[in-house]
Amino acid sequence: MTKTSKIKEIKTVAYEDLGPEAIFEIKIKDFPLFVAHDLNGNDIFALARLTEWQRKNTAQGMEAI
């Protein structure tokens, strides 16, 4: 880790035997990040964008997908 690195700490939380696919807790300084997945692994932000797109296009008389 360099002096300029934003990563302050990395800790394996679960499944250490999976190597890079394990679950990690990473503490980062000055790096705002939001990750939102539901229990099925769907990206909540992508679903929100799709829902908003469908709402706008339905209001304009276009058929929603």
Residue pairs with C-beta under 8 A, 6 or more apart in sequence:
1 7
6 28
6 29
6 30
6 31
7 26
7 27
7 28
8 27
8 28
8 29
9 25
9 26
9 27
10 24
10 25
10 26
10 27
11 24
11 25
11 26
12 22
12 23
12 24
13 22
13 23
13 24
13 25
14 22
14 23
15 21
15 22
15 23
16 22
34 45
36 43
36 44
36 45
37 43
37 44
38 44
38 47
54 64
54 65
57 63
57 64
58 64
